[in-house]
Amino acid sequence: KNEVEQSPQNLTAQEGEFITINCSYSVGISALHWLQQHPGGGIVSLFMLSSGKKKHGRLIATINIQEKHSSLHITASHPRDSAVYICAVKRGGSEKLVFGKGTKLTVNP
Amino acid sequence: DTAVSQTPKYLVTQMGNDKSIKCEQNLGHDTMYWYKQDSKKFLKIMFSYNNKELIINETVPNRFSPKSPDKAHLNLHINSLELGDSAVYFCASSQERSGSGYTFGSGTRLTVV
């Protein structure tokens, strides 16, 4: 079993809908990252979290350290949000990032 | 003015050849990485260097050899290429204390035929 599990694997939404992508992990971590991979292949770092909540534009990321769970929310989704969203955790005491398998989001107009 | 640039973007080569992928970052970051993304789009760490020192070396065949001439560069040399090496290879950098996460290069799609 992968140390980082994401759900759902695939998600299709209509423009304007509120999106939630979940990430659960099984190891002690020093930080959790949310990444976005565009259809063209480029990877962008969205958030780095070690506690609480962060917001950037229409994107919100939360983490619950006790429950080993993080969520990525997208408000007022738009077709340009269509991408693969990847959760990755940095193990405590290590530089190593362990990745989830990604959630493919498609937002239809 | 690309922050993390890797070259080439595409590489098609025959089995048995030796090839290199170059990576440079102009962000002043201390740590650089090589990641491999397989055909199922799953990312895995291969190597990490901090200030030219190897700090992560995952279970990677020794045909893969990273080289960091200075902290702004991390190149990946692959000997005796095999079909299974076909993947997209991403370079990335980070500066932990900045809290800004990782910056990725645009990837190198390697196809071994």
Interface residues (C-beta under 8 A of the other chain):
Chain A: H33 L35 Q37 G41 G42 I43 V44 S45 L46 F47 M48 V84 I86 A88 S94 E95 K96 L97 V98 F99 K101 G102
Chain B: T31 Y33 K40 K41 F42 L43 K44 I45 S48 N50 I55 I56 E58 V88 F90 A92 G99 S100 G101 Y102 T103 F104 S106 G107 R109
